[in-house]
């Protein structure tokens, strides 16, 4: 289900106006060309607009600091005027834009793509309630500065970069505060899944933690190593097709990462699929 289908009309308008507003605390710039990049805020006198990534950081920082003037400066002139008009027509106070960040835990730029005469940044953000959202943010050069633009808002192609994932299944078994989050799943949502008779395939949707060590990943299905089917990377997710047999199928997946106290730990998940 797409995110825009899950919220009310006014919230939808607000969201569409603010696709780029997904924030975390800190003080650093985005490093160009390295994905995923964790987004952290800066002060206005530190702002740079030499790359789309730094322009996104400036936009986020302006919003978390509740500075509408600075926020407008991060948009193209046309987009800034359009945003003001749309908020006015919707009857929404523009300062409502600042409320979005209060629900965000972590934000990452996960991809950078040339898009028409612009650059598209794909943003993934983690909400405090455990949901995950993915959105596109487009930037163009205006003068010597990169600025956020709305001019592609109606492009259907951008919907491919927008998604919403409810609270994921963490696989259980380890510390829920950190270790269980190294690997999590949008499908399945439980440890044991009973499937219809004759099922031969299952689409596993797996999410990888923010600082996982891909070299430590291992996956076995019915005691056969299928690690090569997976492409683990920090902040990544993928859909993997599992070949199932009649009866009980057991998938074991594991990976290492750092706990909150800095110690290395392993997340081991055991998922069972029953085919009658």
Buried (B, 14 or more C-beta within 10 A) or exposed (E): EEBEEEEEEEBBBBBEBBBBBBBBEEEEBBEEEEBBBBBBBBEEEBBBBEBBBBBBBBBBBBBBBEBBEBBBBBBBEBBBEBBBEBBEEBEBEBEBBBBBBEEBBBBBBBBBEEBEEBBBBBBBBBBEEBBBBBBBBBBBBBEEBBBBBBBBBEBEEBEEBBBBBEEBBBBEEBEEEBBBBBBBBBBBEEEEBEBEEEBEEBEBBBBBBBEBBBEBBBBBBBEEEBEEBBEBBBBBBBEBEBEBEEEEBEBBBBBBBBBEEEEEBBBBBBBBBBBE
